[in-house]
Amino acid sequence: MFSVYEITQALKIVEDPQVKMTNSEIMTTVLVSMLYFSGNFEKARNFLAGRGYIKKMLSKSRFNRRIRAIGESVWLSLFHLFAEISKRNNLRDYIIGK
């Protein structure tokens, strides 16, 4: 299985050196919200920051802006990869979000 960080590296997503939270951390938070919090970003943000999994969690508004700054093609690539892994492993559960 691949981590979101490895996927962003494979997609050659370039990070601005000044960001407090990487694209892979943003994407991981979104995926955690889909898997465990019914798509509630705020609950996922609080969980990951509160447990120390993501040290420099962004504010709610900045986090939402960063989600939208990640290109649609990146999200589609990520979901296509998950779908392919699920098919190869005969998994029936998927993470689907808007």
Phi and psi in radians as a Rosetta constraint file:
Dihedral C 1 N 2 CA 2 C 2 CIRCULARHARMONIC -1.786 0.35
Dihedral N 2 CA 2 C 2 N 3 CIRCULARHARMONIC 2.626 0.35
Dihedral C 2 N 3 CA 3 C 3 CIRCULARHARMONIC -1.534 0.35
Dihedral N 3 CA 3 C 3 N 4 CIRCULARHARMONIC 2.819 0.35
Dihedral C 3 N 4 CA 4 C 4 CIRCULARHARMONIC -1.088 0.35
Dihedral N 4 CA 4 C 4 N 5 CIRCULARHARMONIC -0.623 0.35
Dihedral C 4 N 5 CA 5 C 5 CIRCULARHARMONIC -1.042 0.35
Dihedral N 5 CA 5 C 5 N 6 CIRCULARHARMONIC -0.798 0.35
Dihedral C 5 N 6 CA 6 C 6 CIRCULARHARMONIC -1.114 0.35
Dihedral N 6 CA 6 C 6 N 7 CIRCULARHARMONIC -0.636 0.35
Dihedral C 6 N 7 CA 7 C 7 CIRCULARHARMONIC -1.163 0.35
Dihedral N 7 CA 7 C 7 N 8 CIRCULARHARMONIC -0.763 0.35
Dihedral C 7 N 8 CA 8 C 8 CIRCULARHARMONIC -1.140 0.35
Dihedral N 8 CA 8 C 8 N 9 CIRCULARHARMONIC -0.585 0.35
Dihedral C 8 N 9 CA 9 C 9 CIRCULARHARMONIC -1.171 0.35
Dihedral N 9 CA 9 C 9 N 10 CIRCULARHARMONIC -0.743 0.35
Dihedral C 9 N 10 CA 10 C 10 CIRCULARHARMONIC -1.133 0.35
Dihedral N 10 CA 10 C 10 N 11 CIRCULARHARMONIC -0.591 0.35
Dihedral C 10 N 11 CA 11 C 11 CIRCULARHARMONIC -1.413 0.35
Dihedral N 11 CA 11 C 11 N 12 CIRCULARHARMONIC -0.018 0.35
Dihedral C 11 N 12 CA 12 C 12 CIRCULARHARMONIC 1.013 0.35
Dihedral N 12 CA 12 C 12 N 13 CIRCULARHARMONIC 0.766 0.35
Dihedral C 12 N 13 CA 13 C 13 CIRCULARHARMONIC -1.398 0.35
Dihedral N 13 CA 13 C 13 N 14 CIRCULARHARMONIC 2.121 0.35
Dihedral C 13 N 14 CA 14 C 14 CIRCULARHARMONIC -1.582 0.35
Dihedral N 14 CA 14 C 14 N 15 CIRCULARHARMONIC 2.269 0.35
Dihedral C 14 N 15 CA 15 C 15 CIRCULARHARMONIC -1.654 0.35
Dihedral N 15 CA 15 C 15 N 16 CIRCULARHARMONIC 2.475 0.35
Dihedral C 15 N 16 CA 16 C 16 CIRCULARHARMONIC -1.248 0.35
Dihedral N 16 CA 16 C 16 N 17 CIRCULARHARMONIC 2.293 0.35
Dihedral C 16 N 17 CA 17 C 17 CIRCULARHARMONIC -1.126 0.35
Dihedral N 17 CA 17 C 17 N 18 CIRCULARHARMONIC -0.246 0.35
Dihedral C 17 N 18 CA 18 C 18 CIRCULARHARMONIC -1.599 0.35
Dihedral N 18 CA 18 C 18 N 19 CIRCULARHARMONIC -0.066 0.35
Dihedral C 18 N 19 CA 19 C 19 CIRCULARHARMONIC -1.161 0.35
Dihedral N 19 CA 19 C 19 N 20 CIRCULARHARMONIC 2.531 0.35
Dihedral C 19 N 20 CA 20 C 20 CIRCULARHARMONIC -1.510 0.35
Dihedral N 20 CA 20 C 20 N 21 CIRCULARHARMONIC -0.481 0.35
Dihedral C 20 N 21 CA 21 C 21 CIRCULARHARMONIC -2.283 0.35
Dihedral N 21 CA 21 C 21 N 22 CIRCULARHARMONIC 2.216 0.35
Dihedral C 21 N 22 CA 22 C 22 CIRCULARHARMONIC -1.299 0.35
Dihedral N 22 CA 22 C 22 N 23 CIRCULARHARMONIC 2.843 0.35
Dihedral C 22 N 23 CA 23 C 23 CIRCULARHARMONIC -1.045 0.35
Dihedral N 23 CA 23 C 23 N 24 CIRCULARHARMONIC -0.651 0.35
Dihedral C 23 N 24 CA 24 C 24 CIRCULARHARMONIC -1.161 0.35
Dihedral N 24 CA 24 C 24 N 25 CIRCULARHARMONIC -0.589 0.35
Dihedral C 24 N 25 CA 25 C 25 CIRCULARHARMONIC -1.213 0.35
Dihedral N 25 CA 25 C 25 N 26 CIRCULARHARMONIC -0.690 0.35
Dihedral C 25 N 26 CA 26 C 26 CIRCULARHARMONIC -1.062 0.35
Dihedral N 26 CA 26 C 26 N 27 CIRCULARHARMONIC -0.853 0.35
Dihedral C 26 N 27 CA 27 C 27 CIRCULARHARMONIC -1.146 0.35
Dihedral N 27 CA 27 C 27 N 28 CIRCULARHARMONIC -0.672 0.35
Dihedral C 27 N 28 CA 28 C 28 CIRCULARHARMONIC -1.093 0.35
Dihedral N 28 CA 28 C 28 N 29 CIRCULARHARMONIC -0.730 0.35
Dihedral C 28 N 29 CA 29 C 29 CIRCULARHARMONIC -1.093 0.35
Dihedral N 29 CA 29 C 29 N 30 CIRCULARHARMONIC -0.727 0.35
Dihedral C 29 N 30 CA 30 C 30 CIRCULARHARMONIC -1.073 0.35
Dihedral N 30 CA 30 C 30 N 31 CIRCULARHARMONIC -0.798 0.35
Dihedral C 30 N 31 CA 31 C 31 CIRCULARHARMONIC -1.128 0.35
Dihedral N 31 CA 31 C 31 N 32 CIRCULARHARMONIC -0.695 0.35
Dihedral C 31 N 32 CA 32 C 32 CIRCULARHARMONIC -1.098 0.35
Dihedral N 32 CA 32 C 32 N 33 CIRCULARHARMONIC -0.695 0.35
Dihedral C 32 N 33 CA 33 C 33 CIRCULARHARMONIC -1.105 0.35
Dihedral N 33 CA 33 C 33 N 34 CIRCULARHARMONIC -0.667 0.35
Dihedral C 33 N 34 CA 34 C 34 CIRCULARHARMONIC -1.215 0.35
Dihedral N 34 CA 34 C 34 N 35 CIRCULARHARMONIC -0.750 0.35
Dihedral C 34 N 35 CA 35 C 35 CIRCULARHARMONIC -1.261 0.35
Dihedral N 35 CA 35 C 35 N 36 CIRCULARHARMONIC -0.733 0.35
Dihedral C 35 N 36 CA 36 C 36 CIRCULARHARMONIC -2.033 0.35
Dihedral N 36 CA 36 C 36 N 37 CIRCULARHARMONIC -0.270 0.35
Dihedral C 36 N 37 CA 37 C 37 CIRCULARHARMONIC -2.263 0.35
Dihedral N 37 CA 37 C 37 N 38 CIRCULARHARMONIC 0.485 0.35
Dihedral C 37 N 38 CA 38 C 38 CIRCULARHARMONIC 0.895 0.35
Dihedral N 38 CA 38 C 38 N 39 CIRCULARHARMONIC 0.627 0.35
Dihedral C 38 N 39 CA 39 C 39 CIRCULARHARMONIC 1.425 0.35
Dihedral N 39 CA 39 C 39 N 40 CIRCULARHARMONIC 0.162 0.35
Dihedral C 39 N 40 CA 40 C 40 CIRCULARHARMONIC -1.454 0.35
Dihedral N 40 CA 40 C 40 N 41 CIRCULARHARMONIC 1.782 0.35
Dihedral C 40 N 41 CA 41 C 41 CIRCULARHARMONIC -1.083 0.35
Dihedral N 41 CA 41 C 41 N 42 CIRCULARHARMONIC -0.664 0.35
Dihedral C 41 N 42 CA 42 C 42 CIRCULARHARMONIC -1.099 0.35
Dihedral N 42 CA 42 C 42 N 43 CIRCULARHARMONIC -0.741 0.35
Dihedral C 42 N 43 CA 43 C 43 CIRCULARHARMONIC -1.142 0.35
Dihedral N 43 CA 43 C 43 N 44 CIRCULARHARMONIC -0.704 0.35
Dihedral C 43 N 44 CA 44 C 44 CIRCULARHARMONIC -1.153 0.35
Dihedral N 44 CA 44 C 44 N 45 CIRCULARHARMONIC -0.744 0.35
Dihedral C 44 N 45 CA 45 C 45 CIRCULARHARMONIC -1.024 0.35
Dihedral N 45 CA 45 C 45 N 46 CIRCULARHARMONIC -0.841 0.35
Dihedral C 45 N 46 CA 46 C 46 CIRCULARHARMONIC -1.112 0.35
Dihedral N 46 CA 46 C 46 N 47 CIRCULARHARMONIC -0.721 0.35
Dihedral C 46 N 47 CA 47 C 47 CIRCULARHARMONIC -1.086 0.35
Dihedral N 47 CA 47 C 47 N 48 CIRCULARHARMONIC -0.918 0.35
Dihedral C 47 N 48 CA 48 C 48 CIRCULARHARMONIC -1.166 0.35
Dihedral N 48 CA 48 C 48 N 49 CIRCULARHARMONIC -0.664 0.35
Dihedral C 48 N 49 CA 49 C 49 CIRCULARHARMONIC -1.267 0.35
Dihedral N 49 CA 49 C 49 N 50 CIRCULARHARMONIC -0.755 0.35
Dihedral C 49 N 50 CA 50 C 50 CIRCULARHARMONIC -1.115 0.35
Dihedral N 50 CA 50 C 50 N 51 CIRCULARHARMONIC -0.574 0.35
Dihedral C 50 N 51 CA 51 C 51 CIRCULARHARMONIC -1.551 0.35
Dihedral N 51 CA 51 C 51 N 52 CIRCULARHARMONIC -0.071 0.35
Dihedral C 51 N 52 CA 52 C 52 CIRCULARHARMONIC 1.406 0.35
Dihedral N 52 CA 52 C 52 N 53 CIRCULARHARMONIC 0.242 0.35
Dihedral C 52 N 53 CA 53 C 53 CIRCULARHARMONIC -1.244 0.35
Dihedral N 53 CA 53 C 53 N 54 CIRCULARHARMONIC -0.616 0.35
Dihedral C 53 N 54 CA 54 C 54 CIRCULARHARMONIC -2.156 0.35
Dihedral N 54 CA 54 C 54 N 55 CIRCULARHARMONIC 1.965 0.35
Dihedral C 54 N 55 CA 55 C 55 CIRCULARHARMONIC -1.247 0.35
Dihedral N 55 CA 55 C 55 N 56 CIRCULARHARMONIC -0.670 0.35
Dihedral C 55 N 56 CA 56 C 56 CIRCULARHARMONIC -2.046 0.35
Dihedral N 56 CA 56 C 56 N 57 CIRCULARHARMONIC 1.195 0.35
Dihedral C 56 N 57 CA 57 C 57 CIRCULARHARMONIC -1.207 0.35
Dihedral N 57 CA 57 C 57 N 58 CIRCULARHARMONIC 2.374 0.35
Dihedral C 57 N 58 CA 58 C 58 CIRCULARHARMONIC -1.344 0.35
Dihedral N 58 CA 58 C 58 N 59 CIRCULARHARMONIC 2.836 0.35
Dihedral C 58 N 59 CA 59 C 59 CIRCULARHARMONIC -1.152 0.35
Dihedral N 59 CA 59 C 59 N 60 CIRCULARHARMONIC 2.881 0.35
Dihedral C 59 N 60 CA 60 C 60 CIRCULARHARMONIC -0.996 0.35
Dihedral N 60 CA 60 C 60 N 61 CIRCULARHARMONIC -0.840 0.35
Dihedral C 60 N 61 CA 61 C 61 CIRCULARHARMONIC -1.207 0.35
Dihedral N 61 CA 61 C 61 N 62 CIRCULARHARMONIC -0.717 0.35
Dihedral C 61 N 62 CA 62 C 62 CIRCULARHARMONIC -1.174 0.35
Dihedral N 62 CA 62 C 62 N 63 CIRCULARHARMONIC -0.668 0.35
Dihedral C 62 N 63 CA 63 C 63 CIRCULARHARMONIC -1.053 0.35
Dihedral N 63 CA 63 C 63 N 64 CIRCULARHARMONIC -0.814 0.35
Dihedral C 63 N 64 CA 64 C 64 CIRCULARHARMONIC -1.088 0.35
Dihedral N 64 CA 64 C 64 N 65 CIRCULARHARMONIC -0.670 0.35
Dihedral C 64 N 65 CA 65 C 65 CIRCULARHARMONIC -1.133 0.35
Dihedral N 65 CA 65 C 65 N 66 CIRCULARHARMONIC -0.676 0.35
Dihedral C 65 N 66 CA 66 C 66 CIRCULARHARMONIC -1.200 0.35
Dihedral N 66 CA 66 C 66 N 67 CIRCULARHARMONIC -0.614 0.35
Dihedral C 66 N 67 CA 67 C 67 CIRCULARHARMONIC -1.038 0.35
Dihedral N 67 CA 67 C 67 N 68 CIRCULARHARMONIC -0.823 0.35
Dihedral C 67 N 68 CA 68 C 68 CIRCULARHARMONIC -1.242 0.35
Dihedral N 68 CA 68 C 68 N 69 CIRCULARHARMONIC -0.354 0.35
Dihedral C 68 N 69 CA 69 C 69 CIRCULARHARMONIC -1.343 0.35
Dihedral N 69 CA 69 C 69 N 70 CIRCULARHARMONIC -0.352 0.35
Dihedral C 69 N 70 CA 70 C 70 CIRCULARHARMONIC -1.333 0.35
Dihedral N 70 CA 70 C 70 N 71 CIRCULARHARMONIC 2.170 0.35
Dihedral C 70 N 71 CA 71 C 71 CIRCULARHARMONIC -1.066 0.35
Dihedral N 71 CA 71 C 71 N 72 CIRCULARHARMONIC 2.596 0.35
Dihedral C 71 N 72 CA 72 C 72 CIRCULARHARMONIC -1.017 0.35
Dihedral N 72 CA 72 C 72 N 73 CIRCULARHARMONIC -0.626 0.35
Dihedral C 72 N 73 CA 73 C 73 CIRCULARHARMONIC -1.123 0.35
Dihedral N 73 CA 73 C 73 N 74 CIRCULARHARMONIC -0.563 0.35
Dihedral C 73 N 74 CA 74 C 74 CIRCULARHARMONIC -1.178 0.35
Dihedral N 74 CA 74 C 74 N 75 CIRCULARHARMONIC -0.817 0.35
Dihedral C 74 N 75 CA 75 C 75 CIRCULARHARMONIC -1.073 0.35
Dihedral N 75 CA 75 C 75 N 76 CIRCULARHARMONIC -0.757 0.35
Dihedral C 75 N 76 CA 76 C 76 CIRCULARHARMONIC -1.107 0.35
Dihedral N 76 CA 76 C 76 N 77 CIRCULARHARMONIC -0.714 0.35
Dihedral C 76 N 77 CA 77 C 77 CIRCULARHARMONIC -1.068 0.35
Dihedral N 77 CA 77 C 77 N 78 CIRCULARHARMONIC -0.731 0.35
Dihedral C 77 N 78 CA 78 C 78 CIRCULARHARMONIC -1.101 0.35
Dihedral N 78 CA 78 C 78 N 79 CIRCULARHARMONIC -0.815 0.35
Dihedral C 78 N 79 CA 79 C 79 CIRCULARHARMONIC -1.222 0.35
Dihedral N 79 CA 79 C 79 N 80 CIRCULARHARMONIC -0.594 0.35
Dihedral C 79 N 80 CA 80 C 80 CIRCULARHARMONIC -1.139 0.35
Dihedral N 80 CA 80 C 80 N 81 CIRCULARHARMONIC -0.682 0.35
Dihedral C 80 N 81 CA 81 C 81 CIRCULARHARMONIC -1.108 0.35
Dihedral N 81 CA 81 C 81 N 82 CIRCULARHARMONIC -0.790 0.35
Dihedral C 81 N 82 CA 82 C 82 CIRCULARHARMONIC -1.066 0.35
Dihedral N 82 CA 82 C 82 N 83 CIRCULARHARMONIC -0.719 0.35
Dihedral C 82 N 83 CA 83 C 83 CIRCULARHARMONIC -1.101 0.35
Dihedral N 83 CA 83 C 83 N 84 CIRCULARHARMONIC -0.738 0.35
Dihedral C 83 N 84 CA 84 C 84 CIRCULARHARMONIC -1.134 0.35
Dihedral N 84 CA 84 C 84 N 85 CIRCULARHARMONIC -0.748 0.35
Dihedral C 84 N 85 CA 85 C 85 CIRCULARHARMONIC -1.090 0.35
Dihedral N 85 CA 85 C 85 N 86 CIRCULARHARMONIC -0.741 0.35
Dihedral C 85 N 86 CA 86 C 86 CIRCULARHARMONIC -1.104 0.35
Dihedral N 86 CA 86 C 86 N 87 CIRCULARHARMONIC -0.738 0.35
Dihedral C 86 N 87 CA 87 C 87 CIRCULARHARMONIC -1.102 0.35
Dihedral N 87 CA 87 C 87 N 88 CIRCULARHARMONIC -0.775 0.35
Dihedral C 87 N 88 CA 88 C 88 CIRCULARHARMONIC -1.150 0.35
Dihedral N 88 CA 88 C 88 N 89 CIRCULARHARMONIC -0.492 0.35
Dihedral C 88 N 89 CA 89 C 89 CIRCULARHARMONIC -1.790 0.35
Dihedral N 89 CA 89 C 89 N 90 CIRCULARHARMONIC 0.184 0.35
Dihedral C 89 N 90 CA 90 C 90 CIRCULARHARMONIC 0.944 0.35
Dihedral N 90 CA 90 C 90 N 91 CIRCULARHARMONIC 0.694 0.35
Dihedral C 90 N 91 CA 91 C 91 CIRCULARHARMONIC -1.552 0.35
Dihedral N 91 CA 91 C 91 N 92 CIRCULARHARMONIC 2.528 0.35
Dihedral C 91 N 92 CA 92 C 92 CIRCULARHARMONIC -1.884 0.35
Dihedral N 92 CA 92 C 92 N 93 CIRCULARHARMONIC -0.173 0.35
Dihedral C 92 N 93 CA 93 C 93 CIRCULARHARMONIC -1.711 0.35
Dihedral N 93 CA 93 C 93 N 94 CIRCULARHARMONIC 2.384 0.35
Dihedral C 93 N 94 CA 94 C 94 CIRCULARHARMONIC -2.246 0.35
Dihedral N 94 CA 94 C 94 N 95 CIRCULARHARMONIC 2.728 0.35
Dihedral C 94 N 95 CA 95 C 95 CIRCULARHARMONIC -1.708 0.35
Dihedral N 95 CA 95 C 95 N 96 CIRCULARHARMONIC 2.120 0.35
Dihedral C 95 N 96 CA 96 C 96 CIRCULARHARMONIC -2.248 0.35
Dihedral N 96 CA 96 C 96 N 97 CIRCULARHARMONIC 2.272 0.35
Dihedral C 96 N 97 CA 97 C 97 CIRCULARHARMONIC -2.532 0.35
Dihedral N 97 CA 97 C 97 N 98 CIRCULARHARMONIC 2.894 0.35
